[in-house]
Amino acid sequence: MKGIHIGEVLVEQGAITKEQLNEGLKQLKAETNDRRLAEVLTELGYITDRELMEVLGRSMGLEVIDLEFFHIDERAVEKIPKQLAIKYNIMAVSMEGSCLTVATADPLDLYALEDIRLVTNMRILLILAERTQIRHAIELNYSGIDARAAARLASEHAVFSRTFAENLMVSSDEDQAPIVRLLNSLLLKGYNTNASDIHIEPYENETVVRMRRDGMLIPYMTLSPAIHQGIVARTKILAKMDIAEKRKSQDGHFKVTLDGREMNVRVSFVPTLYGEKGVLRFLTTNTPIDRSAAFGMSGDNYRKMKQLLRIPHGIIYFTGPTGSGKTTTLYSVLQYLSSRLVNIVTIEDPVERNLPKINQIQVNDRAGLNFQTGLRSILRQDPDIIMIGETRDPETAEISARAAITGHLVFSTLHTNDAASSVTRLMDMGIPAYLAAASIAGIVSQRLMRKVCPYCQEEYEARPEELKILYGKPAAPGEHVRLRRGKGCYLCNETGYKGRIAIHEILSVDAEMKRMISEGRKEDELKAYAIRSHGMTTLKEEAVKMVLAGITTFEEMERLVYTIDMDYFGED
């Protein structure tokens, strides 16, 4: 048994006892799957992955690395087939000449070492890394390698006609078709790296694939134009679209499970000069919603949000542009309110996540089920809480408002720049001032800011012009403030940013605010009252706090704040 060697080393080094080793071996023998002793020992709590690596490193004189911070050479990854990497849980990380450096969690597995030598015909240098990090590295790196390999193979067999596309549906070897492997690899890469969208863009001499991560489009790979028609056809087949129709835009969606990951993808194609441009949006991500989380809000805003959620009826709007995280926050709120004592019903277009114990309705325009008809039906379902995916038209806005004043707690979204402007937006849609005043309980405006990459961040001294904008006045003589920025590294795609954080502006509606709304007061007056009477923190103020705390950069604040208020920087 290969694991015995590791067990003996651990006992010899005093990392575990002989009794613990025997218990691990006993459990390993009783199992039918092909697990390793080290995995069993860590599962039993006798040793951690990190401790295991340190003990092996000391006893064998091997370097221990942290794969989360290690730059992996794509050329090295291509040397070892994915199946072999998964079988032995190994990861090639770099190569120099005829020497290949391979990360492993089990340096005593001689069978693995021999197989690697035979496959690569190279000299192998072993380094140590935690097994969970190696698995994660395999997921992230091989999807890209698979995509490039499939693209090369597809280019060599680039005969993509309608007949070819139809054959994809009936071929018994469908999953092995190059174009199928290519699309699967793109989906896995997007999902594993938390991309929200995959863009497939045809041009005269190439097709460009880009992925939106942290709100920004990142170039991923370039494909031969010959491949484009095939990847469009395959996507349309999955989404049950008309593969022959290339002159009109088409929308659809599909669900697919790849490597155990269930993906729900919305698809849009539009005809362009050189072919159909596609956007594939992930409606589900690999980040779960935490029911106990603070809705991603700061302390003060979290307290205000909890106060809002205590009201028995009224409507609470979540506002912001597309991609600002409104739906995620709204889902967190619904999860927080969900219990066996309340009936929660939603109507959405589309349903982006399946929420347990919540009744979700998908809009279906072809069947006559839209927001208006769906909302009327919901009101006959004895709901306590209603969520309307988006208030798009006057009729939906009015039905929502009347539901709110007849004893229901209603949530919906609007596309507005800030909280106060939402009132103006509703009135522009034809909602009477008295109805808006009576129904609105609160408005939550939201944006997502990119965070400084923790792997390449650096401090620098803020410039006087930056301090003037941050503090609203010129810097005092000799005043020094340290800010942070990212230099750019492979872990953040050379952007200097990794991950995003939400900032919020919460407008609570009390009796005085209702009076002001019913009188048709301007949004500037509503905002001033909310700041004066309720201590509302504006989006701009939240953004400044994030910069001063070193969470984001001055440039990111400029980018975000400019979209909120173009006069913020004092331009004429």
DOKE-909180 format. One line per field, with one value per residue (C-alpha): residue number from 0; residue in three letters; x, y, z. Coordinates in steps of 0.5 Angstrom, whole numbers, always signed. Each point is the difference from the previous one (the first is absolute). Layout:
! DOKE-909180
i	c(NUM_...)
aa	c(ALA_...)
X	c(X_...)
Y	c(Y_...)
Z	c(Z_...)
END
This chain:
! DOKE-909180
i	c(0_1_2_3_4_5_6_7_8_9_10_11_12_13_14_15_16_17_18_19_20_21_22_23_24_25_26_27_28_29_30_31_32_33_34_35_36_37_38_39_40_41_42_43_44_45_46_47_48_49_50_51_52_53_54_55_56_57_58_59_60_61_62_63_64_65_66_67_68_69_70_71_72_73_74_75_76_77_78_79_80_81_82_83_84_85_86_87_88_89_90_91_92_93_94_95_96_97_98_99_100_101_102_103_104_105_106_107_108_109_110_111_112_113_114_115_116_117_118_119_120_121_122_123_124_125_126_127_128_129_130_131_132_133_134_135_136_137_138_139_140_141_142_143_144_145_146_147_148_149_150_151_152_153_154_155_156_157_158_159_160_161_162_163_164_165_166_167_168_169_170_171_172_173_174_175_176_177_178_179_180_181_182_183_184_185_186_187_188_189_190_191_192_193_194_195_196_197_198_199_200_201_202_203_204_205_206_207_208_209_210_211_212_213_214_215_216_217_218_219_220_221_222_223_224_225_226_227_228_229_230_231_232_233_234_235_236_237_238_239_240_241_242_243_244_245_246_247_248_249_250_251_252_253_254_255_256_257_258_259_260_261_262_263_264_265_266_267_268_269_270_271_272_273_274_275_276_277_278_279_280_281_282_283_284_285_286_287_288_289_290_291_292_293_294_295_296_297_298_299_300_301_302_303_304_305_306_307_308_309_310_311_312_313_314_315_316_317_318_319_320_321_322_323_324_325_326_327_328_329_330_331_332_333_334_335_336_337_338_339_340_341_342_343_344_345_346_347_348_349_350_351_352_353_354_355_356_357_358_359_360_361_362_363_364_365_366_367_368_369_370_371_372_373_374_375_376_377_378_379_380_381_382_383_384_385_386_387_388_389_390_391_392_393_394_395_396_397_398_399_400_401_402_403_404_405_406_407_408_409_410_411_412_413_414_415_416_417_418_419_420_421_422_423_424_425_426_427_428_429_430_431_432_433_434_435_436_437_438_439_440_441_442_443_444_445_446_447_448_449_450_451_452_453_454_455_456_457_458_459_460_461_462_463_464_465_466_467_468_469_470_471_472_473_474_475_476_477_478_479_480_481_482_483_484_485_486_487_488_489_490_491_492_493_494_495_496_497_498_499_500_501_502_503_504_505_506_507_508_509_510_511_512_513_514_515_516_517_518_519_520_521_522_523_524_525_526_527_528_529_530_531_532_533_534_535_536_537_538_539_540_541_542_543_544_545_546_547_548_549_550_551_552_553_554_555_556_557_558_559_560_561_562_563_564_565_566_567_568_569_570_571)
aa	c(MET_LYS_GLY_ILE_HIS_ILE_GLY_GLU_VAL_LEU_VAL_GLU_GLN_GLY_ALA_ILE_THR_LYS_GLU_GLN_LEU_ASN_GLU_GLY_LEU_LYS_GLN_LEU_LYS_ALA_GLU_THR_ASN_ASP_ARG_ARG_LEU_ALA_GLU_VAL_LEU_THR_GLU_LEU_GLY_TYR_ILE_THR_ASP_ARG_GLU_LEU_MET_GLU_VAL_LEU_GLY_ARG_SER_MET_GLY_LEU_GLU_VAL_ILE_ASP_LEU_GLU_PHE_PHE_HIS_ILE_ASP_GLU_ARG_ALA_VAL_GLU_LYS_ILE_PRO_LYS_GLN_LEU_ALA_ILE_LYS_TYR_ASN_ILE_MET_ALA_VAL_SER_MET_GLU_GLY_SER_CYS_LEU_THR_VAL_ALA_THR_ALA_ASP_PRO_LEU_ASP_LEU_TYR_ALA_LEU_GLU_ASP_ILE_ARG_LEU_VAL_THR_ASN_MET_ARG_ILE_LEU_LEU_ILE_LEU_ALA_GLU_ARG_THR_GLN_ILE_ARG_HIS_ALA_ILE_GLU_LEU_ASN_TYR_SER_GLY_ILE_ASP_ALA_ARG_ALA_ALA_ALA_ARG_LEU_ALA_SER_GLU_HIS_ALA_VAL_PHE_SER_ARG_THR_PHE_ALA_GLU_ASN_LEU_MET_VAL_SER_SER_ASP_GLU_ASP_GLN_ALA_PRO_ILE_VAL_ARG_LEU_LEU_ASN_SER_LEU_LEU_LEU_LYS_GLY_TYR_ASN_THR_ASN_ALA_SER_ASP_ILE_HIS_ILE_GLU_PRO_TYR_GLU_ASN_GLU_THR_VAL_VAL_ARG_MET_ARG_ARG_ASP_GLY_MET_LEU_ILE_PRO_TYR_MET_THR_LEU_SER_PRO_ALA_ILE_HIS_GLN_GLY_ILE_VAL_ALA_ARG_THR_LYS_ILE_LEU_ALA_LYS_MET_ASP_ILE_ALA_GLU_LYS_ARG_LYS_SER_GLN_ASP_GLY_HIS_PHE_LYS_VAL_THR_LEU_ASP_GLY_ARG_GLU_MET_ASN_VAL_ARG_VAL_SER_PHE_VAL_PRO_THR_LEU_TYR_GLY_GLU_LYS_GLY_VAL_LEU_ARG_PHE_LEU_THR_THR_ASN_THR_PRO_ILE_ASP_ARG_SER_ALA_ALA_PHE_GLY_MET_SER_GLY_ASP_ASN_TYR_ARG_LYS_MET_LYS_GLN_LEU_LEU_ARG_ILE_PRO_HIS_GLY_ILE_ILE_TYR_PHE_THR_GLY_PRO_THR_GLY_SER_GLY_LYS_THR_THR_THR_LEU_TYR_SER_VAL_LEU_GLN_TYR_LEU_SER_SER_ARG_LEU_VAL_ASN_ILE_VAL_THR_ILE_GLU_ASP_PRO_VAL_GLU_ARG_ASN_LEU_PRO_LYS_ILE_ASN_GLN_ILE_GLN_VAL_ASN_ASP_ARG_ALA_GLY_LEU_ASN_PHE_GLN_THR_GLY_LEU_ARG_SER_ILE_LEU_ARG_GLN_ASP_PRO_ASP_ILE_ILE_MET_ILE_GLY_GLU_THR_ARG_ASP_PRO_GLU_THR_ALA_GLU_ILE_SER_ALA_ARG_ALA_ALA_ILE_THR_GLY_HIS_LEU_VAL_PHE_SER_THR_LEU_HIS_THR_ASN_ASP_ALA_ALA_SER_SER_VAL_THR_ARG_LEU_MET_ASP_MET_GLY_ILE_PRO_ALA_TYR_LEU_ALA_ALA_ALA_SER_ILE_ALA_GLY_ILE_VAL_SER_GLN_ARG_LEU_MET_ARG_LYS_VAL_CYS_PRO_TYR_CYS_GLN_GLU_GLU_TYR_GLU_ALA_ARG_PRO_GLU_GLU_LEU_LYS_ILE_LEU_TYR_GLY_LYS_PRO_ALA_ALA_PRO_GLY_GLU_HIS_VAL_ARG_LEU_ARG_ARG_GLY_LYS_GLY_CYS_TYR_LEU_CYS_ASN_GLU_THR_GLY_TYR_LYS_GLY_ARG_ILE_ALA_ILE_HIS_GLU_ILE_LEU_SER_VAL_ASP_ALA_GLU_MET_LYS_ARG_MET_ILE_SER_GLU_GLY_ARG_LYS_GLU_ASP_GLU_LEU_LYS_ALA_TYR_ALA_ILE_ARG_SER_HIS_GLY_MET_THR_THR_LEU_LYS_GLU_GLU_ALA_VAL_LYS_MET_VAL_LEU_ALA_GLY_ILE_THR_THR_PHE_GLU_GLU_MET_GLU_ARG_LEU_VAL_TYR_THR_ILE_ASP_MET_ASP_TYR_PHE_GLY_GLU_ASP)
X	c(+0_+3_-2_+4_+6_-3_-3_+7_+3_-5_+1_+8_-1_-5_-5_-5_+0_+0_-7_-2_+3_-3_-7_+1_+3_-6_-5_+4_-1_-7_-2_-1_+2_+7_+2_+7_+2_+2_-7_-3_+4_-1_-8_+1_+3_+7_+4_-2_+2_+5_+3_+1_+3_+5_+2_+1_+4_+5_+1_+1_+3_-5_-3_-7_-4_-7_-3_-5_+6_+4_+1_-2_+3_-5_+6_+1_-7_-1_+6_-5_-7_-6_-2_+7_+0_-6_+1_+7_-2_+6_+1_+5_+2_+7_+5_+7_+3_-1_-2_-7_-2_-6_-4_-3_-3_+3_+8_+0_-4_+5_-5_-3_+8_+1_-6_+2_+7_-3_-5_+4_+7_+3_+4_-5_+1_-5_-3_-5_-7_-7_-4_-6_+4_+2_-7_-2_+6_-2_-7_+2_+6_-2_-7_+4_+5_-6_-3_+6_+1_-7_+1_+6_-4_-6_+4_+3_-7_-3_-6_-6_-6_-7_+0_+6_-4_-5_+4_+3_-7_-1_+8_+1_+7_-3_+4_+7_-2_+5_-5_-3_+6_+2_-7_+0_+7_-2_-6_+5_+5_-5_-4_+7_+2_-7_-1_-7_+0_+4_+0_+1_+2_+1_+5_+2_+6_-1_-5_+2_-3_+0_-3_-3_+4_-1_-5_+6_+1_+6_+3_+1_+1_+0_-3_+0_-6_-1_-2_-5_-6_+1_+0_-6_-4_+2_-2_-7_-1_+1_-5_-5_+1_-1_+7_-2_-2_+6_-4_-4_+2_-1_-1_+0_+3_+3_+2_+6_+4_+7_+5_-5_-2_-7_+0_-6_+2_-4_+2_-1_+2_+0_+2_+6_+4_+5_-5_-5_+3_-2_+0_-1_-2_+1_-7_+3_+7_+5_-1_-6_-4_+1_-7_+4_+4_-1_-3_+8_-2_+4_-2_-4_-3_-2_-3_-4_-2_-2_-5_-3_-1_-4_-6_-6_-2_+3_+4_+8_+3_+8_+3_+6_+2_+1_+5_+0_-2_-7_-3_+5_-1_-8_+1_+4_-6_-5_+4_+1_-8_-2_-3_-5_-5_+0_-2_+5_-1_+4_-1_+7_+3_+4_+0_+7_+1_-5_-1_-3_-7_-1_-5_+3_-4_+4_-3_-2_-3_-1_-5_-3_+3_+4_+1_-7_-4_+5_-1_-7_+0_+5_-5_-5_+5_-1_+8_+3_+6_+1_+6_-1_+7_-1_-5_+1_-7_-5_-5_+4_+2_-7_-2_+6_-1_-7_+2_+4_-5_-5_+4_+6_+7_+3_+7_+2_+6_+0_+6_+2_+6_-1_-6_-3_-1_-4_-6_+1_+0_-6_-4_+3_-3_-7_-1_-3_+4_-6_+1_+8_+0_-5_+3_+8_+3_+7_+5_+7_+5_+6_+6_+6_+7_+6_+5_+8_+3_+3_+5_+4_-3_+5_-1_+2_-1_-6_+1_-3_-5_-3_+0_-4_-5_+0_-1_-4_+6_+7_+5_+3_+7_+4_-6_+2_-5_+2_-5_+1_+0_+1_+7_-4_+2_-2_-5_-4_+1_+5_-6_+2_-7_-3_-7_-5_-4_-6_-2_-7_-4_-6_-6_-5_-7_-3_-7_+4_+3_-7_-2_+5_-1_-7_+1_+5_+6_+7_+4_+6_-5_-2_+8_+2_-6_+2_+7_-2_-5_+2_+8_-1_+7_+1_+3_+5_+2_+0_+5_+4_+0_+2_+6_+3_-1_+5_-6_+0_+4_-1_-1_-6_-3_+0_-2_-6_-2_+0_-6_-3_+1_+4_+0_+4_+7_-2_+0_-3)
Y	c(+0_+7_+4_-5_+4_+7_-3_-3_+7_+4_-5_+1_+7_+0_+3_-5_-6_-8_-1_+6_-3_-7_+3_+4_-6_-4_+5_+0_-8_+1_+4_-2_+7_+1_+5_+2_-1_+7_+2_-4_+2_+7_-1_-4_+7_-3_+4_+6_+1_+5_-3_-7_+4_+4_-7_-3_+6_-1_-7_+0_+6_+3_+7_+1_+5_+4_-1_+5_+5_-4_+2_-6_-1_-2_-4_-4_-2_-2_-5_-5_-2_+2_-7_-1_+6_-2_-7_+2_+7_+3_+7_+1_+8_+1_-2_+2_-4_-8_+1_+0_+3_-4_+2_-6_-2_-7_+0_-7_-3_-3_-2_+7_+2_-5_+1_+7_-1_-5_+5_+6_-3_+6_+0_+1_+5_-1_+5_+0_+3_-1_-5_+5_+5_-5_-2_+7_+2_-6_+3_+7_-2_-6_+3_+6_-6_-4_+6_+1_-7_-1_+7_-3_-6_+3_+5_-7_-2_+6_-2_+3_+0_-1_-7_+0_+3_-5_-6_+3_-1_-8_-2_-5_+3_+7_+1_-1_+5_+5_+6_-3_-1_+7_+3_-4_+2_+7_-1_-3_+5_+6_-4_-1_+7_+3_+3_+3_+0_-3_+4_-3_+5_-1_+5_-1_-4_-3_-1_+3_-3_+4_-1_+5_-1_+5_+5_+0_-3_-4_-3_-8_-3_+1_-5_-1_+3_-7_-3_+6_-3_-7_+3_+5_-7_-4_+6_+0_-7_+0_+6_-3_+6_+0_-2_+2_+7_+5_+7_+1_+0_-5_-2_-6_-4_-7_-4_-4_-4_-1_-3_+0_+7_+2_+6_+4_+5_+5_+1_+6_+0_+6_+1_+4_+2_-7_-5_+0_+3_-5_+2_-6_+3_-5_+1_-5_+1_-4_+5_-2_+5_+0_+1_+2_+5_+8_+1_+2_+7_+4_+0_+6_-2_-7_+3_+5_-6_-4_+5_+1_-8_+1_+4_-4_+2_+5_+0_+0_+1_-2_+5_+0_-2_-6_-5_+4_-6_+2_-7_-3_+5_-1_-8_+1_+4_-5_-6_+4_+1_-7_-4_-5_+5_+5_-1_+3_+0_+3_+1_+1_+1_-5_-4_+1_-5_-5_+2_-5_+0_+6_+0_+3_+1_+1_+5_-3_+5_-5_-3_+7_+0_+6_+5_+3_-7_-4_+6_+0_-8_+0_+5_-6_-4_+3_+2_+3_+3_+1_+1_+3_-1_+7_+6_+1_+4_+4_-6_-4_+6_+1_-7_+0_+6_-2_-7_+4_+4_-6_-4_-3_+1_+1_+0_+2_+3_+7_+3_+6_+4_+1_-1_+6_+0_-6_+4_+5_-6_-3_+6_+1_-7_+3_-2_+5_+4_-2_-8_+0_+4_-5_-7_+2_-3_+1_+0_-3_+2_-4_-1_-5_+3_-4_-2_+1_-7_-3_-3_+6_+6_+5_+7_+7_+7_+3_+6_+7_+0_-7_+3_+6_-5_-5_+5_+6_+5_+1_-4_+3_+2_-6_-5_-7_-5_-7_-4_-6_-3_-6_-1_-5_-8_-6_-2_+7_-1_+6_+5_+1_-2_-6_-1_+5_+3_+4_+7_+2_+6_-1_+5_-1_+3_+3_+4_+6_-3_-2_+7_+2_-5_+1_+8_-2_+3_-1_-6_+5_+2_-7_-2_+6_-2_-7_+2_+5_-4_-7_+0_-3_-2_+2_-5_+5_+1_-8_+0_+5_-5_-6_+4_+3_-7_-3_-5_+4_+5_+7_-1_-5_+5_+5_-5_-2_+7_+3_-4_+2_+8_+3_+6_-3_+2_+7_+0_+6)
Z	c(+0_-2_+6_+5_-2_+2_+6_+2_-1_+4_+6_-1_+0_+6_-4_+2_+5_-2_+2_-4_-6_+1_+1_-7_-3_+3_-3_-7_+0_+1_-5_-8_-3_-2_+5_+3_+7_+1_-2_+5_+6_-1_-1_+7_+3_+2_-5_-4_-8_+2_+6_-5_-5_+5_+3_-7_-2_+6_-1_-7_-1_-5_-1_+2_-4_+1_-7_+1_-1_-5_-7_-4_-7_-5_-4_+6_+1_-7_+1_+4_-2_+4_+2_+3_+4_+3_+1_+4_+2_-3_-3_-5_+2_-4_-5_-1_-6_+1_+8_+1_+7_+3_+6_+4_+7_+0_-2_+2_-5_-5_-5_-1_-1_-5_-4_+0_-3_-5_-3_+0_-1_+4_+7_+6_+5_+6_+4_+6_+0_+4_-4_+0_-3_-6_-1_-1_-4_-5_+0_-2_-5_-4_-2_-4_-3_-2_-3_-4_-2_-2_-4_-4_-1_-3_-4_-4_-1_-1_-5_+4_-4_+2_-1_+5_+5_-1_+1_+7_+2_-2_+0_+5_+1_+1_+7_-4_-6_+0_+0_+6_+4_-2_+3_+6_+2_-1_+4_+6_-1_+1_+6_+4_-1_+2_-6_-1_-8_-6_-6_-7_-5_-7_-4_-7_+1_+7_+5_+7_+7_+6_+7_+5_+6_+6_-5_-5_-7_+0_-6_+0_-7_-7_-5_-7_-4_-3_+7_+2_-4_+4_+7_-2_-3_+7_+4_-3_+0_+7_+1_-5_-5_-7_-3_-7_+2_+0_-2_+6_+7_+5_+7_+4_+6_+2_+5_+0_+5_-1_+5_+5_-1_-1_-5_-2_-6_-3_-8_-4_-8_-4_-7_-2_-6_+1_+3_+6_+6_+7_+7_+5_+7_+6_+4_+6_+2_+5_+6_+4_+4_+7_+4_+6_-4_+1_-7_-2_+4_+5_+7_+0_-7_+3_+6_-4_-5_+6_+2_-7_+0_+7_-4_-1_-6_-6_-6_+1_-7_-1_-6_-4_-7_-3_+3_+7_+4_+1_-1_+5_+5_-1_+1_+6_+3_-2_+3_+6_+1_-2_+5_+0_+3_-6_-8_-4_-8_-5_-7_-4_-7_+0_+7_+1_+6_+3_+7_+5_+3_-4_-6_-6_-7_-7_-4_-7_-5_-5_+5_+2_+7_+1_+6_+0_-1_+4_+6_+0_+0_+6_+4_+0_+3_+7_+0_+6_-4_-8_-4_-7_-4_-3_+0_-8_-1_+3_+0_+4_+5_+1_+2_+4_+4_+1_+3_+5_+3_+0_+5_-3_+0_-7_-3_-7_-4_-4_-4_+3_+2_+7_+5_+0_-8_+1_+2_-6_-4_+2_-1_-7_-1_+2_+7_+4_+6_+5_-2_+0_+7_+3_-3_+0_+7_-2_-6_+0_-6_-1_-4_-1_+1_-2_+6_+0_-2_+7_-4_-3_+4_+2_+4_-3_+3_-3_-4_+2_-6_+3_+7_-2_-3_+5_+6_-4_+1_-1_+4_+6_+0_+1_+0_-2_-2_-2_-5_-4_-7_-3_-5_-4_+0_-3_+6_-2_-8_+1_+2_+7_+3_+2_+3_+1_+6_+0_+3_+1_+1_+4_+0_+6_-1_+6_+1_-2_-6_-2_+0_-4_-5_+0_-1_-6_+3_-4_+1_+2_+6_+1_+1_+4_+5_+0_+2_+5_+4_-1_-1_-7_-3_-7_-6_-1_+8_+0_-6_+4_+6_-4_-3_+7_+3_-6_-3_-6_-4_-2_-7_+1_+4_-5_-5_+4_+3_-7_-2_+6_+0_-6_+3_+6_-2_-1_-7_-4)
END
